Amino acid sequence: SKGFEQPDMNIYNELLIGIAKEAGKEKDADPSSIGNDNEGNTSIVGGSESDSLKPLHKVALQILYEMEMLSRQPTAQTYNSVISACMKEGEWDEAARVAEKAASLSSDGVAM
């Protein structure tokens, strides 16, 4: 039997595109269906810490970090999706940090 294979760039990028599309939607949801814990995490299913969801921009940043740790070269689409998720969640500093990183890699001759 074949073991688990690491996701390829297409899988990572499709996942990040989906996250970017969903980011920020919690702000438009019915307030009675959303719970917030003390750390600012949002949950659609309830308000307790045990069922709270990680903010989507943090998920996108974690995926980007994972790609880097696995020596996967992020593409322009990768960075754009992470930046979009951060911006939709109102995390402007994080978006700027990712944009600066993408720009520095682009100036180093990395294909963007």
C-alpha positions in Angstrom: 0.0 0.0 0.0 1.2 3.5 -0.8 2.0 5.8 2.1 0.7 9.4 2.5 2.2 11.8 0.0 2.8 15.4 0.7 0.5 17.8 -1.1 1.8 19.3 -4.3 1.6 23.0 -5.2 -1.8 22.7 -6.8 -3.3 21.3 -3.6 -1.7 24.0 -1.5 -2.8 26.8 -3.8 -6.4 25.5 -4.1 -6.6 25.3 -0.4 -5.4 28.8 0.1 -7.7 30.1 -2.6 -10.6 28.6 -0.7 -9.4 30.1 2.6 -9.1 33.5 0.9 -12.7 33.3 -0.4 -14.1 32.4 3.0 -12.0 34.8 5.0 -13.9 37.7 6.5 -17.3 36.1 6.0 -17.8 35.6 9.8 -18.1 39.3 10.1 -21.2 39.1 7.8 -22.8 36.1 9.6 -25.8 36.3 11.9 -24.3 37.6 15.3 -26.5 35.2 17.3 -24.8 32.2 15.6 -21.2 33.3 16.4 -19.3 33.0 19.6 -16.0 34.6 20.4 -13.5 33.3 23.0 -11.3 35.6 25.0 -8.5 35.4 22.4 -10.6 36.8 19.6 -11.1 33.5 17.8 -14.5 33.0 16.2 -16.7 30.0 16.2 -19.8 29.5 14.1 -20.9 26.4 16.1 -20.8 28.0 19.6 -19.0 30.2 22.0 -16.9 27.9 24.2 -13.1 27.7 23.9 -13.3 24.0 23.1 -15.1 24.5 19.8 -13.7 27.9 18.7 -12.1 28.1 15.2 -8.7 29.5 14.4 -9.0 32.7 12.4 -8.7 31.9 8.7 -5.7 34.3 8.1 -3.8 32.3 10.8 -4.7 29.1 8.9 -3.4 30.6 5.7 -0.2 31.8 7.4 0.3 28.3 8.9 0.0 26.7 5.5 2.5 29.1 4.1 4.9 28.2 6.9 4.3 24.5 6.3 5.1 24.9 2.6 8.4 26.7 3.5 9.3 24.0 6.0 8.7 21.3 3.3 10.8 23.2 0.8 7.8 23.9 -1.4 8.4 27.2 -3.3 5.4 29.4 -2.9 4.1 31.0 -6.1 2.6 34.4 -6.7 -0.8 32.8 -6.3 0.2 31.4 -3.0 1.3 34.8 -1.6 -1.8 36.5 -3.1 -4.1 34.1 -1.4 -2.4 34.5 2.0 -2.4 38.3 1.6 -6.1 38.3 0.6 -7.0 36.2 3.7 -5.1 38.5 6.0 -6.7 41.6 4.5 -10.2 40.2 4.6 -9.7 39.5 8.3 -8.4 43.0 8.9 -4.9 41.9 9.6 -3.1 44.6 7.6 0.3 44.2 9.3 0.3 40.5 8.5 -0.7 41.2 4.9 2.1 43.7 4.6 4.6 41.3 6.1 3.7 38.6 3.6 3.8 41.1 0.7 7.2 42.3 1.7 8.5 38.7 1.9 7.0 37.9 -1.6 8.6 41.1 -3.0 12.0 40.2 -1.5 11.8 36.8 -3.0 10.8 38.2 -6.4 13.8 40.6 -6.3 16.1 37.7 -5.6 15.2 36.1 -8.9 12.5 33.7 -7.6 9.8 33.0 -10.2 6.7 34.9 -9.1 
